[in-house]
Amino acid sequence: MRDLGDYAQHITACATLEGVGEVFRREVARHGYVSSMCRLVASADSQPLRPLFRNWPESWKKLSDARGLGARSPVLQRARQTLLPFTWTDVAGSHLTAGEREVLTIAYAWGWTEGVVVPVHRPDGYFAYVGMASRERDLDLGTDARMRLHLAALLAHERCHALRATAPPGERPFGLSPRERECLRWVAAGKSDWEIGMILKVSAATVRFHVDGARRKLGAHTRPQAVAILAARGLL
């Protein structure tokens, strides 16, 4: 996981949204994804707002904007409904409206073969998502690859969120106890509650208590999101 740690350091050092986008672009390109974006959505009923970053080929950007594909995309609808990362293949296999199916048909006809989307939800109704797309047909979509893309996307989003001029004040993740932060560090290292308990000489239930407490304080729905919030601020 050292390469992911190096990536986190580069993301944390970014001072602009464009810089975050460039670091993320290089990271996902290693996995075969040549297009990526991070988009904030204001509410469950609103249209997508201006992307925080968008690394798209110019011709695809023009086509998508002209046809309004983002607002009609089944990816947006699925991202509203789940906390977990998913692929375009997952979406294509579900029940879609005629308009949503048209969006996928246009994307495939243009040359995209697969995409991965990472939703970001917070308890206060905040919603954003990070997406990436590929023109390759031999992608690694195994557990390890998905985990790396998931964490890379969350880190990129959290850095963008911290840099946004409209970000609410006072969101820096202070208030964690030393034990809560210690448990999250071991979560980031891929350890289970049982393994962390063995290391710290406490029960797995106690570990869950500390991790869940930290997650709530950070305003995160999931453990990976909590880890990303700390890492993107250089506090992990």
N, C-alpha and C positions, 0 to 999 in steps of 0.2 A: 504493500500500500504506500510505499515511499513516493511513487510518482504522483499519487493523489495528494499527498502531503505537500509536495513541491507545487502542484497546481493550486492548492489552497493558499499558499504563501503568495503566489503571483496574483491571484484574485484579490486577496486582502490588500495588496499594494496598489491596486488600481485606484486612480483618483477621478475617473470619468466613466460614464456609462459605456461610451465607445471603447474604452480600454477593457472593461469587463467583457464586452462582446468579442473583442479580438482574442483575449485569452481563452474564452470559452470556445471560439471558433477553432483555434489550434488544438484544443483538447479533444473535441468531438471528431475532428478530422482524422485523428489517430484511429478512431473506431469506424471510419467509413462514412461519416455524416458531413456533407459539404454545405449544408444550409441549416441555419439555426436562428432562433429568436427568443426573446423574453417579453411577454405581454401582460400588462396589468389590466384587469377588468374591474370597473368601479363597483358594480353590484350585479346581482343575479339577473336583473332585467335589462342591463345596459348593453350597448354595443362595445366592442373592444376599443380601448383607448390607444393612443400612440404607443407603439412598442418601446420598451426600455432600450432594447437593441434589436437589430434585424440584419442578420448576415445572409441575405438572399441574392441570388443572381439577378441582375438588373431586369432581364426579360421576364422572369417569374414574378418579380415585384410589380412590374407594370401590369401584367396579366391579372394578378391577384387583386390589385387595387382597382383596376378597371371593372372587374366582374364582381367585386365585393365578396370574394371567397372567404375571407376571415370571419365575417359576421355570420355566414351561412354554414360554416364548416361543422361537420359532425364531431371533429376534435374538440371544438369549443364546448359543445353540449356535453360530451363525455367528461371533459375536465371539470365541468361544474359539479358533476355528480359523484366523483370519486376522489379519494385521497392518494390512490396508488398510481404509479406510472403505468402507461399502456402503450401499445403500438397501433399503427394504422390498421394492421391486420386484425387486431382485436375489435376495432371499431367497425371495419368492413363486414365482420361476421355478425353484427347485431342488426336490429331492426332500424332502418333509416327512412327518413322522408325522401321524397323524390328530389328535393333541392339538395339535401345532404349527400345523396348518392351521386348527384351531378358534380358536386365539388370533388369528390374522390375520383370520379371518372376523368375530370379535367386534369387533376394532379397526376394520375397515372399516365394519361396520354402525353403530358408534357415531358415525362421521363422519370418522375419520382417512383421509386419502387417500395420504399418503406419509411416509416417515421416513428419516432419515440416521443412521447409527451409526458411531462412531469407536472402535475397540478400542485398548486401551493394554496392551501386554505388556512385561515386563522380563525379562532373563536369569535372575533368581532365582525365576521362577515367578509374580511379581506380575501380577495381571490385573484390569483395570477397563474400563469402557466408558462413553462419553458418547453419549446419544441425543437426538434431537429429532424432533418430528412436526408435520405440517401438515394443515389442513383445506382447503387450496387445491388446485386442479387444474392451475394454470398456473405451476408452479415452475421456476425456472432451475436445472437440474442439469448445466450445462456445466462444463468443466474449471476455469475461474476460480472459479465459485461453490463448487464442491466443495473446491477448495484453501483458500478462505477459511473455510469451515465446518470443515474438517479442522484448520487451525491454531487457530481460535477454540476448538474443543473441546479440543485438546491443552493449550492455555494454561489453560483453566478447570480441567482435571483437575490439571495440575501445581501450580496455586495451591492447590487443595483438598488435594492430597497434602502440600504443605509445611505447611499449617495443621492437619492432623489431629493430634490429641493422641497418637495411636498411631504416628505416623510414626517410623521408626527414626532414632536420632541419627546425626549425622555424614554426612547425605546432601547437605549443601550442596556444589554442584559445584565445589570447588576442585581444584587440581592440573592444570588445563589450561595448556598452554604458550601464550605470546602468539600464536604462529602458529596453533595449533589454534583459539583463540578468534577470531582474525581470519578464518580460513577459514569458521567457522560463521556469522560476521556476514555474509559474502558469500553463503553458502547461504540465510540468512534473507532476503536481498535478491533472491533468485530467480536467482542466477547459477549457471551450469553449472560443472563442474570445469574445462573448457577456458577459460571466461571468467575464472574466478578465477585460473587459472594465468597468463593474459595480464596480469591486473592486478598480480599479485605477482611476475611474471617467474620462474615456476617451471613445471614440467611438470604436466599434468593428473594424472599418477600420483602426484606429490608431494602435490597437493591432496587426492586420495583418501586418501592415507596419513594426513594430518593430520586430515581429517574423521572417518575411521574410528577414529582414536586417541581423538579427543574423544568420539565416540559411545560407545565402550567405557567410557571413564572416567566418563561420565554415567549409565551403566547403561541406555542407550537402544537399542532394536532398529532404529529408523529415524532418518533425518536430521531429518524434521519433529519427531519426538519430542525429539531432542537440542536443536534450536532452541527448542522450547517450554520445556524444563527451564531453559535459561539465561534466556529471556525472562521466565518467571514469577517468577524470583528477581531480576529487575532487573540481570542480568549480561551481557546481550547488547549 
